[in-house]
Amino acid sequence: MQFITFVDHDNMIDLSRKYTTKDGNIVKLFEIHKDKIIGMVIFEVTSPYPTLWELNGKHISDWKQFDLVEVFDPKSIWINVYEDYSGIVVSKEYSTKKEALQNTEEFYGYIKTVEINNAR
């Protein structure tokens, strides 16, 4: 009898993304081989530690501090804030402050332009 293994792609590590360990150590992931992720934990003080993870980012040992956590690059967006008869409303998002300021609508009761950090 042959068994089929199904992979939950929603909970799978993507090698094109950046990760650290739960405790903040730098991680270098090399490849996925069979059902394991091959990589290395890079410590500030000691030598790098070659190791394996499950496809969901859990370390193969009970060392929870080695579980993978995705690192997100900070992102900012800019929005214009207005006040109209219904209350406070905001514009669509802009990638720069300059672009947001160029698209203000004075007749809508412009209040200010605001930066929102870590928007995704």
HUZI-V775669 format. One record per pair of residues at least 12 apart in sequence whose ideal C-beta (glycine too) atoms are under 6 Angstrom apart, sorted by sequence separation. I is the first residue (numbers start at 1). J is the second residue. If there is no record, write none. Layout:
i & j
I & J
I & J
This chain:
i & j
27 & 39
28 & 40
79 & 91
101 & 113
100 & 113
15 & 29
27 & 41
79 & 93
53 & 68
25 & 41
26 & 42
36 & 52
37 & 53
77 & 93
78 & 94
25 & 43
78 & 97
21 & 41
80 & 100
78 & 100
13 & 37
80 & 104
84 & 108
84 & 109
82 & 108
83 & 109
82 & 109
82 & 110
83 & 111
81 & 111
81 & 112
80 & 113
81 & 114
78 & 113
79 & 114
78 & 115
76 & 115
77 & 116
76 & 117
23 & 65
77 & 119
12 & 55
22 & 65
13 & 57
74 & 118
75 & 119
11 & 56
21 & 66
22 & 67
22 & 69
19 & 68
20 & 69
19 & 70
20 & 71
17 & 70
18 & 71
